[in-house]
């Protein structure tokens, strides 16, 4: 099912989620929203209206030809519509997690003061978090870019929802930009010059369904350094001010001497190059080179790997790319089978004597079947395709068992949690669950757990999947007989892993696997990107608690009492 769409950009239109946006509310079947008693929400909405008037006036003054796109909703994955707000940003604090060593005891200097050769994971700044729970460094987009704007030679970024006016205030002037965004309704790949120094590329979406949901940025500096960011935040103000998000940032040095191109390489930069190719990046780059910017830091996608040294990147890249993939090698390139590949490469295959406990947190809920849930679990255990198809074949037709709540938790905020948040229901506009999903006869309500931020009463747009190896329970169903795959009697090298990125826990994001062991088929609707981080064997729970953004253990929904937050289309 396809997500909300923005119109394809051209000279006379630009991507933005600004405009008189709809204010999120609970569905009519939910209890009536309480009247805000504090000045926070009323001030929040007043600021939103004031800033909207200012934005429209600025837009008319700067770009009278530019029109704002409209957004529509789909039946699943209603991603990233604005939560009816524009609030003045204030400083906040959060964790800084390096991706090469355990979490440091001392705060790490901000990205504007230090180079990040080892990589770091932090939450984004948020004005609404509790100061007492907000003591570690955060990311601000301006700091990720750095203070020396004169040193920036090229910016490449991808985002689903965008506020171009806001971005222009953050990005340096006169720097060439390549923006990868959502295609038009026909799903065609396009390249357009949309502003002075700006080129927009859109990838192909089969049948015009799905969305370009990746969120990343590449910043090239005059010194030769490359900074990469992969995040859960769109390039809109509220994702960096009012809603909690997560980002990984690392600096990549220029090689002393370029290496030869290896067409068979399959490491992080090689995979990233493949992603850029699928995103229709090459013609956008050539548009700049043949236009006003012939001296860009690189001239072809393959130079990312041959000219920059990625050897200190220890995380694994995980991607979904829209399309149909057939054959063992091809299905490993996209969706949860690509996550499976990354898990296996990381050495994080779940040992036979252990079980994998999953916690899947995000901002959008999908339509789930027992088959798809078990399919996803198989991939996250690091099992081979042969083991999955063998186990599936052994199950009675139409009677595949639902996963146990002790082994799979789906985290999504309850209506109560949204009502108790600082911004209450008006701030819930980027969280999506449909009433018809929740009320479906086979919907796995028993797997749902409340999603509460560790930083106080803020809602989370972060998307994470946490996998921890735990002892097997006596009634655990084996995925397949040991003879169907290799067993492991040795202790695990890792205690688990964590995925962080743009993927919500939905089939649209992670794909659907079909076919057979010999002829597997993966169908994926969206373009998604994230990273996979290892967790140590010792103090795994503590490491997980430091890394994830929600309170653990997440409380299960109480039957007949708790219900999910459901966003409606009517005004609050």
C-alpha positions in Angstrom: 0.0 0.0 0.0 1.4 3.4 -0.8 2.1 6.2 1.6 1.2 9.8 1.5 2.5 11.5 -1.6 4.1 14.8 -2.4 4.0 16.2 -5.9 7.1 15.9 -8.0 9.1 19.0 -7.8 9.7 21.2 -10.9 10.9 24.7 -11.5 7.5 25.9 -10.2 6.9 23.7 -7.2 8.9 22.5 -4.3 8.5 19.9 -1.6 7.3 20.9 1.8 5.0 19.7 4.5 4.2 23.2 5.4 0.9 24.8 4.7 -2.2 24.9 6.8 -1.7 21.3 8.0 -4.3 19.2 9.6 -4.2 18.8 13.3 -4.0 15.2 14.5 -6.8 13.9 16.6 -7.9 10.5 17.9 -10.6 8.7 15.9 -14.2 9.3 16.7 -14.4 6.0 18.5 -11.8 7.1 21.0 -12.6 9.1 24.1 -12.9 12.9 23.7 -9.7 14.8 23.9 -9.2 16.6 27.2 -9.0 20.3 27.1 -5.4 21.4 27.7 -5.1 23.0 31.1 -1.6 24.3 30.8 -0.3 27.1 28.5 2.0 24.6 26.7 -0.5 23.4 24.1 -2.3 26.7 23.5 1.0 28.5 23.2 2.2 25.7 20.9 -0.8 26.1 18.6 -0.5 29.9 18.7 3.1 29.7 17.7 2.2 27.3 14.9 -0.3 29.7 13.4 2.0 32.7 13.7 4.9 30.9 12.1 2.7 29.6 9.4 1.7 33.1 8.5 5.4 34.1 8.5 6.3 31.2 6.3 3.7 32.0 3.7 4.8 35.6 3.6 8.4 34.6 3.3 7.6 32.1 0.6 5.7 34.7 -1.4 8.6 37.1 -1.1 11.4 34.7 -2.0 9.8 32.3 -4.5 6.4 33.5 -5.8 6.3 30.7 -8.4 6.7 27.9 -5.8 3.5 26.1 -4.7 3.1 23.9 -1.7 2.3 20.2 -2.3 -0.8 18.6 -0.9 -0.6 15.4 1.1 -2.9 12.5 0.9 -3.1 9.4 3.1 -3.0 5.7 2.3 -4.3 2.6 3.9 -1.0 1.7 5.5 2.2 3.6 6.4 0.8 7.1 6.7 4.3 8.3 7.1 5.5 11.6 8.5 2.7 14.1 7.9 3.3 17.2 10.1 2.0 17.1 13.6 0.2 20.5 13.2 3.0 22.6 14.6 5.9 24.9 14.2 7.4 25.7 17.6 10.5 27.7 18.5 13.4 25.4 19.1 15.1 25.3 22.4 18.2 23.4 23.5 17.8 19.9 24.9 20.1 17.1 25.8 20.3 13.4 25.0 22.6 10.4 24.8 25.6 10.1 22.6 26.4 6.5 21.7 29.6 5.7 19.8 29.2 2.8 17.4 32.7 1.3 18.0 32.8 1.1 21.8 30.4 0.8 24.8 28.6 4.0 25.8 31.1 6.4 27.4 30.6 7.6 31.0 31.5 11.2 30.0 29.5 13.3 27.5 31.1 13.5 24.1 31.8 16.9 22.5 29.2 18.2 20.0 29.8 17.5 16.4 30.5 21.2 15.8 33.5 20.9 18.1 35.0 17.6 17.2 35.4 15.2 14.3 33.6 11.9 14.5 36.0 9.4 12.9 34.5 6.5 15.0 30.8 7.4 14.6 28.1 8.3 17.1 24.5 7.7 17.7 22.5 10.4 19.5 18.9 11.5 19.9 17.8 14.8 18.4 17.4 18.0 20.5 13.9 18.4 21.8 12.4 21.4 23.7 9.8 19.3 25.5 11.9 16.7 27.3 12.5 16.7 31.0 15.8 18.3 31.9 16.4 15.7 34.6 16.2 13.0 32.0 18.1 14.8 29.3 21.7 15.0 30.3 23.7 13.7 27.3 24.7 15.3 23.9 22.2 15.6 21.1 22.2 16.2 17.4 21.1 19.5 15.9 21.1 19.7 12.1 23.1 22.9 12.2 25.8 21.3 14.3 25.9 18.2 12.1 26.6 20.6 9.1 29.2 22.4 11.2 30.0 26.0 11.8 32.3 26.5 8.8 29.7 26.9 6.0 32.4 28.3 3.7 34.1 24.8 3.8 31.0 22.9 2.5 31.3 22.1 -1.1 28.3 19.8 -1.7 25.3 18.5 0.3 23.3 15.4 -0.7 20.2 14.5 1.3 17.2 12.2 1.1 14.0 12.8 3.0 10.3 11.9 2.6 8.7 15.0 4.2 10.5 18.3 3.6 10.1 21.9 4.5 12.3 23.7 1.9 11.9 27.1 3.5 13.2 25.7 6.8 16.0 23.8 5.0 17.2 27.0 3.2 17.6 28.7 6.6 19.7 25.8 7.9 21.8 25.0 4.8 24.6 27.4 3.7 23.8 29.7 0.7 25.2 29.0 -2.7 26.3 25.5 -2.0 25.2 22.9 -4.6 22.5 20.5 -3.2 21.2 17.2 -4.5 17.9 16.3 -2.9 16.3 12.9 -3.2 12.6 12.9 -2.6 9.2 11.3 -3.1 8.2 10.7 -6.8 5.0 12.0 -8.2 1.9 9.9 -8.4 3.0 8.1 -11.6 6.1 6.9 -9.7 8.5 7.9 -12.5 12.2 8.6 -11.9 12.9 12.3 -12.5 15.6 14.9 -12.3 14.7 18.6 -11.9 16.5 21.9 -11.2 14.2 23.2 -8.6 16.1 26.2 -7.2 19.4 27.9 -7.8 22.1 25.4 -7.0 19.4 22.7 -6.2 18.7 19.5 -8.2 16.0 17.1 -7.1 16.1 13.4 -8.0 13.3 11.0 -7.6 13.6 7.2 -7.9 11.3 4.8 -9.7 8.3 3.5 -7.8 6.7 0.4 -9.5 3.1 1.2 -10.3 3.4 4.5 -8.4 3.0 2.7 -5.1 5.1 3.0 -2.0 7.3 5.9 -0.9 10.9 7.1 -0.8 11.2 7.1 2.9 15.0 7.2 3.4 16.5 9.9 5.6 20.2 10.5 5.1 22.7 13.2 4.3 26.2 13.4 2.8 28.2 16.6 3.4 31.5 17.1 1.5 34.0 19.6 2.8 36.9 21.5 1.2 39.4 19.5 3.4 38.3 16.3 1.7 36.3 15.0 4.6 32.9 13.4 4.1 30.3 13.4 6.8 27.5 10.8 6.6 24.3 10.9 8.6 21.6 8.2 8.6 18.6 9.2 10.7 14.9 8.7 11.5 14.2 12.4 11.1 12.9 14.1 8.0 14.1 17.5 6.9 11.3 19.4 8.6 11.5 21.6 11.7 9.3 19.6 14.0 11.4 16.5 13.6 14.3 18.4 15.0 12.4 20.3 17.7 9.3 18.7 19.0 9.4 14.9 18.3 12.1 12.6 19.3 14.4 11.2 16.6 17.7 9.4 16.3 20.7 9.8 14.1 24.0 8.1 13.4 26.8 10.4 12.2 30.4 9.5 11.1 33.2 11.3 9.4 34.9 9.6 6.5 38.5 10.7 5.6 39.8 11.1 2.0 42.2 8.3 1.0 45.8 9.4 0.5 45.6 7.7 -2.9 42.4 6.3 -4.6 42.0 2.6 -4.9 40.8 0.7 -8.0 37.1 0.2 -8.5 35.9 -3.3 -7.5 32.6 -4.2 -9.1 32.3 -7.2 -6.8 32.7 -5.3 -3.6 29.8 -5.7 -1.1 30.9 -3.6 1.9 29.2 -0.5 3.3 30.3 2.0 0.7 29.6 -0.4 -2.2 26.1 -1.0 -0.9 25.6 2.7 -0.5 26.7 3.3 -4.1 24.1 0.7 -5.2 21.5 2.6 -3.2 22.4 5.9 -4.9 22.2 4.3 -8.3 18.6 3.0 -7.5 17.7 6.5 -6.2 18.4 8.0 -9.7 21.4 10.0 -8.2 23.8 9.8 -11.1 21.8 12.0 -13.6 21.3 14.6 -10.8 25.1 14.6 -10.2 25.7 15.1 -13.9 23.2 17.9 -14.0 25.3 19.8 -11.5 28.6 18.9 -13.3 27.3 20.0 -16.7 25.8 23.1 -15.2 27.1 25.7 -12.8 29.2 23.3 -10.6 31.8 21.5 -12.7 34.2 21.3 -9.7 32.2 19.1 -7.3 34.1 16.9 -4.9 33.4 13.8 -6.9 32.2 13.1 -10.5 30.8 9.5 -10.3 29.1 7.3 -7.7 31.9 4.8 -7.7 34.3 7.5 -6.4 32.6 7.3 -3.0 34.4 4.0 -2.3 37.6 4.5 -4.4 38.4 8.0 -3.0 37.2 7.8 0.6 38.3 5.5 3.4 35.4 3.7 5.1 37.5 1.3 7.1 36.4 2.7 10.5 32.7 2.2 9.8 31.7 -0.7 12.0 27.9 -0.6 11.6 26.2 -2.5 8.8 24.0 -0.8 6.2 20.4 -2.1 6.0 18.2 -1.0 3.1 14.9 -1.6 1.4 14.6 -0.6 -2.2 11.2 -0.7 -4.0 10.8 -3.4 -6.5 10.6 -7.2 -7.0 13.7 -9.2 -6.3 14.1 -12.8 -7.5 16.7 -15.4 -6.7 18.9 -16.0 -3.6 21.4 -13.2 -4.4 18.9 -10.6 -5.4 16.5 -11.0 -2.4 19.4 -10.3 -0.1 19.7 -6.8 -1.5 16.4 -5.4 -0.1 14.0 -5.7 2.8 14.1 -7.9 5.8 16.3 -10.4 3.8 18.8 -7.6 3.6 18.6 -7.2 7.4 19.2 -11.0 7.5 22.3 -10.5 5.4 23.6 -7.8 7.7 22.9 -9.9 10.8 24.8 -12.8 9.4 27.7 -10.5 8.3 27.8 -9.0 11.8 28.1 -12.4 13.4 24.8 -12.0 15.2 23.0 -15.2 14.1 20.9 -16.4 17.0 22.5 -19.6 18.5 20.4 -22.8 18.4 20.4 -22.9 22.2 19.1 -19.4 22.5 15.9 -17.5 21.5 15.7 -14.1 20.0 13.5 -11.5 21.9 12.4 -8.7 19.6 11.1 -5.2 20.4 9.9 -3.3 17.3 9.3 0.4 17.8 8.2 2.9 15.3 5.7 5.6 14.4 3.5 3.7 11.9 1.6 0.4 12.2 1.1 -2.1 9.4 -1.3 -4.9 8.5 0.2 -8.1 10.0 -0.4 -11.8 9.3 1.1 -14.6 11.4 3.0 -15.7 8.3 4.6 -12.3 7.8 5.5 -12.0 11.5 7.2 -15.4 11.5 8.9 -14.5 8.2 10.4 -11.4 9.8 11.4 -13.3 12.9 13.2 -15.9 10.8 15.2 -13.2 9.0 16.1 -11.4 12.3 17.4 -14.7 13.8 19.8 -14.8 10.9 18.4 -18.1 9.6 18.9 -19.2 6.0 16.1 -19.0 3.5 16.2 -22.8 3.4 15.3 -23.0 7.1 12.4 -20.5 6.7 10.8 -22.2 3.8 11.4 -25.7 5.4 9.6 -24.5 8.6 6.8 -22.8 6.7 6.2 -26.0 4.6 5.8 -28.1 7.8 3.0 -25.9 9.2 -0.6 -26.9 8.6 -2.1 -24.9 5.8 -3.6 -21.6 7.2 -2.5 -22.5 10.7 0.9 -20.8 11.2 1.1 -20.0 14.9 1.3 -16.3 16.0 4.5 -15.3 17.8 4.6 -15.3 21.5 4.4 -11.8 23.2 7.5 -12.8 25.2 9.5 -13.0 21.9 7.9 -10.2 19.8 6.8 -6.9 21.2 5.3 -4.2 18.9 5.8 -0.8 20.5 3.3 1.9 19.7 1.9 4.7 22.0 -1.5 4.2 23.7 -4.1 6.9 23.6 -3.3 7.5 27.2 0.3 8.0 26.6 -0.4 10.6 23.9 -2.9 12.4 26.1 -0.3 12.5 28.9 2.4 13.8 26.6 3.5 17.5 26.7 1.8 18.4 23.3 -1.0 15.9 23.8 -3.1 15.0 20.7 -2.0 17.9 18.5 1.5 16.6 18.8 0.6 13.1 17.6 0.3 13.8 13.9 3.2 11.7 12.9 2.0 8.5 14.6 -0.2 6.3 12.5 -2.5 3.4 13.4 -5.9 2.9 11.7 -9.0 1.9 13.6 -9.7 -0.8 10.9 -6.3 -2.3 11.5 -6.7 -2.5 15.2 -10.2 -3.9 15.0 -9.4 -6.6 12.4 -10.3 -10.1 13.6 -6.7 -11.5 13.3 -4.8 -8.4 14.3 -2.1 -9.3 16.9 -3.3 -7.1 19.8 -1.6 -9.4 22.2 1.8 -8.3 20.9 1.3 -4.5 21.5 3.2 -2.7 24.2 3.2 1.0 25.1 5.9 3.2 23.8 7.1 5.8 26.2 10.2 8.0 25.8 13.0 7.8 28.4 13.3 11.6 28.1 9.8 12.4 29.4 6.5 13.3 27.9 7.5 13.5 24.2 6.4 11.2 21.4 9.0 9.3 19.4 9.4 9.3 15.6 12.5 7.1 16.0 12.3 3.7 14.4 14.3 0.8 16.1 14.3 -3.0 16.2 16.0 -4.4 19.2 17.0 -8.1 19.2 18.5 -9.8 22.3 19.5 -13.4 22.7 17.7 -15.0 25.7 17.3 -18.5 27.1 14.7 -20.6 25.4 11.4 -21.3 27.2 10.2 -24.9 27.3 7.3 -24.3 25.0 9.3 -22.5 22.3 8.5 -23.8 18.8 11.6 -24.5 16.7 11.7 -22.6 13.5 12.9 -25.8 11.8 14.7 -29.0 12.6 18.5 -28.6 13.2 19.2 -30.7 10.1 17.7 -27.9 8.0 20.6 -25.6 8.8 23.8 -25.3 10.7 23.6 -25.5 14.5 25.9 -23.7 16.9 26.9 -25.1 20.3 29.4 -22.3 21.0 28.5 -19.3 23.1 27.3 -16.3 21.0 30.0 -13.7 20.0 27.3 -11.0 20.6 24.5 -10.5 23.0 22.2 -9.1 20.3 21.8 -6.2 18.0 19.8 -3.0 17.3 18.6 -1.6 14.0 18.1 2.2 13.8 16.7 3.9 10.7 13.7 4.8 8.6 12.0 1.4 8.6 8.7 1.3 10.5 7.6 -2.2 11.5 5.4 -2.7 8.4 5.4 -5.1 5.4 5.6 -2.0 3.2 9.0 -1.1 4.7 10.4 -4.5 5.2 8.9 -6.4 2.2 7.1 -9.7 1.7 8.9 -12.9 1.0 7.4 -15.6 -1.2 8.5 -18.4 -3.5 10.7 -21.3 -2.5 14.2 -22.1 -1.3 15.4 -22.4 -4.9 13.4 -19.5 -6.3 12.7 -16.9 -3.5 10.9 -13.7 -4.3 11.0 -10.4 -2.3 8.5 -7.7 -3.0 9.2 -4.3 -1.4 7.1 -1.2 -1.6 9.4 1.5 0.0 12.9 2.9 -0.1 14.2 2.7 3.5 17.7 2.9 5.1 19.2 2.3 8.5 22.1 0.8 10.3 22.7 -2.3 12.4 24.6 -2.0 15.6 26.1 -5.0 17.7 25.3 -5.4 21.4 28.0 -7.0 23.7 27.6 -10.4 25.4 28.3 -8.9 28.8 25.7 -6.5 30.2 23.6 -6.8 27.1 20.5 -5.5 28.8 22.3 -2.4 30.1 23.8 -1.7 26.6 20.3 -2.1 25.1 18.8 0.2 27.7 21.4 2.9 26.9 20.9 2.6 23.2 17.1 2.5 22.7 14.9 5.6 23.2 12.0 4.0 25.1 11.5 2.9 28.7 12.2 -0.7 29.2 10.5 -3.0 30.0 7.7 -1.7 27.8 4.3 -2.3 29.5 1.9 -4.5 27.6 -1.5 -3.1 26.5 -4.1 -4.0 29.1 -7.0 -5.9 27.4 -10.2 -3.8 27.4 -8.4 -0.8 28.8 -5.6 0.4 26.6 -6.1 1.3 23.0 -3.6 2.7 20.4 -3.4 6.3 19.4 -5.4 6.7 16.2 -4.9 9.7 14.1 -8.0 11.1 12.3 -8.3 13.7 9.6 -10.6 16.1 11.3 -9.4 19.2 13.0 -8.7 19.0 16.8 
